[in-house]
Amino acid sequence: MSTNGRNQVYKLTIGGLLLAVGIIISRVFHVFGDPSIGKMFQPMHISVFIAGLYLGIYYGSLIGFLTPLISSLFGMPMFPFNIIMALELGAYGLFAGLFVCIFRRFSKTRAAKLIIVYISLILSMIMGRIIYALALFVMAKFFGMDLPAPESIIASTIVGLPGIIIQLALVPVLVFALYKAGERYNN
């Protein structure tokens, strides 16, 4: 098998695992708690950020888009929030991959790579929240829902701070573990 074909199989395998992990972790949170725990810890986001940062734009956006839609088949998130979350998480994966790709040329050292992962993660968090707000606005208008006040976007970000902190602590560590595993696999 060629190196490129082998690399695609590796990416597809890791992508499938990350999709499954995103669905399973969110299910565990919903089974053992109420939906507010999911809003607080944002378990689905972790695998999406990893996919975008490690696998790139295509896998990051696809895994981000599919994770809440497939998870909704098991009850959460419910319509229309599954669509809103699909757009939000798809944006997280897309922008995480995009920013890593843009900044990759500056990654000469391990420390620079770590900084790039953190910057890409933070910027993609911001961009995903913007997409979330836009999707919420459009879906509210489209489905005649009461449009939440702009403060609700800020409030949901504040409620999600524990999850954001976990993501900032855990995602870069897991991405670097995958980099190491990928280096061993490709050698």
C-alpha positions in Angstrom: 0.0 0.0 0.0 1.3 3.5 -0.8 2.2 5.9 1.9 -0.7 8.2 0.9 -3.2 5.3 1.0 -1.8 4.1 4.3 -2.2 7.7 5.6 -5.8 7.9 4.5 -6.6 4.6 6.2 -5.0 5.9 9.4 -7.0 9.2 9.2 -10.2 7.3 8.5 -9.6 5.0 11.4 -8.8 7.8 13.8 -11.7 9.9 12.5 -14.1 7.0 13.1 -12.8 6.5 16.6 -13.2 10.2 17.3 -16.7 10.2 16.0 -17.6 7.3 18.2 -15.9 8.8 21.2 -17.8 12.1 20.8 -21.1 10.2 20.7 -20.3 7.8 23.5 -18.9 10.5 25.9 -22.0 12.7 25.4 -24.3 9.7 26.0 -22.5 8.9 29.2 -22.9 12.5 30.4 -26.7 12.4 29.6 -27.3 9.0 31.1 -25.6 9.9 34.4 -26.8 13.5 34.6 -29.2 15.9 33.2 -28.7 18.0 30.0 -27.2 20.9 32.0 -24.2 18.7 32.7 -23.7 18.4 28.9 -24.0 22.2 28.5 -21.5 22.7 31.3 -18.8 20.2 30.3 -19.4 20.1 26.5 -18.1 16.5 26.1 -18.9 16.3 22.4 -16.6 19.2 21.6 -13.4 17.4 22.7 -13.3 14.8 19.9 -14.2 17.4 17.4 -11.4 19.8 18.3 -9.0 16.8 18.2 -10.2 15.8 14.8 -9.8 19.4 13.4 -6.4 19.9 15.0 -5.0 16.5 14.2 -6.8 15.3 11.1 -7.4 18.6 9.4 -10.3 20.6 7.9 -12.1 17.8 6.1 -12.3 15.3 9.0 -12.7 18.0 11.6 -15.7 19.6 9.9 -17.3 16.3 9.0 -16.9 14.8 12.5 -18.1 18.0 14.0 -21.2 18.1 11.8 -22.0 14.4 12.2 -21.5 13.9 15.9 -24.5 15.9 17.2 -26.7 14.6 14.4 -25.9 10.9 15.1 -26.1 11.6 18.9 -29.6 13.0 18.4 -30.7 9.6 17.1 -30.3 8.5 20.7 -32.3 11.4 22.2 -29.9 14.4 22.7 -29.6 17.0 21.4 -33.2 17.4 20.2 -34.3 19.2 17.1 -33.6 22.0 16.2 -30.7 22.2 18.5 -29.1 19.1 16.9 -28.9 21.2 13.6 -27.5 24.3 15.5 -24.9 22.1 17.2 -24.0 20.4 14.0 -23.2 23.7 12.4 -21.4 24.9 15.6 -19.3 21.7 16.0 -18.7 21.5 12.2 -17.3 25.1 12.5 -15.1 24.1 15.4 -13.6 21.2 13.4 -13.3 23.3 10.3 -11.6 26.3 11.9 -9.3 24.2 14.1 -8.0 22.5 11.0 -7.8 25.7 9.1 -5.9 27.6 11.7 -3.4 24.7 12.2 -2.9 24.6 8.5 -2.4 28.4 8.3 0.1 28.5 11.2 1.9 25.2 10.4 4.7 27.0 8.6 5.7 28.6 11.9 6.0 25.2 13.7 9.8 24.6 13.6 10.1 23.4 17.3 7.9 21.4 19.6 7.2 24.5 21.7 6.0 26.4 18.5 3.8 23.4 17.6 2.2 23.5 21.1 1.6 27.3 20.8 0.0 26.8 17.4 -2.3 24.1 18.7 -3.4 26.4 21.6 -3.9 29.4 19.3 -5.8 27.3 16.8 -7.9 25.8 19.5 -8.8 29.2 21.0 -9.5 30.9 17.7 -11.7 28.0 16.6 -13.6 28.2 19.9 -14.3 31.8 19.1 -15.3 31.2 15.5 -17.5 28.2 16.5 -19.4 30.5 19.0 -20.0 33.0 16.3 -21.4 30.3 14.0 -23.5 29.1 16.9 -25.0 32.6 17.4 -25.7 32.9 13.7 -27.2 29.5 13.4 -29.4 30.1 16.5 -30.6 33.4 15.0 -31.4 31.8 11.6 -33.1 28.8 13.1 -35.1 30.9 15.4 -36.4 33.0 12.5 -36.9 30.0 10.3 -38.8 27.9 12.8 -40.6 30.8 14.5 -38.9 30.2 17.8 -38.4 32.8 20.4 -35.1 34.4 19.6 -32.9 34.3 22.7 -31.3 37.5 23.7 -27.6 38.0 22.7 -26.8 37.7 26.4 -27.9 34.1 26.2 -24.9 33.4 24.0 -22.6 34.9 26.6 -24.4 33.1 29.3 -24.0 29.7 27.6 -20.3 30.4 27.2 -20.1 31.2 30.9 -22.0 28.0 31.8 -19.6 26.1 29.5 -16.4 27.5 31.2 -15.7 24.2 32.9 -15.8 22.4 29.6 -13.7 25.1 27.9 -11.0 24.7 30.7 -11.1 20.9 30.3 -10.7 21.4 26.5 -7.8 23.7 26.9 -6.1 21.3 29.3 -6.9 18.0 27.6 -7.1 18.6 23.8 -3.5 19.7 23.2 -2.2 16.8 25.3 -4.2 14.3 23.3 -3.3 15.9 20.0 0.4 15.6 20.8 -0.1 12.0 21.9 -1.7 11.3 18.5 1.2 13.1 16.8 3.6 10.8 18.5 1.5 7.7 17.7 1.2 8.8 14.1 5.0 9.3 13.8 5.5 5.7 15.1 2.8 4.4 12.7 4.3 6.1 9.6 7.8 5.0 10.4 
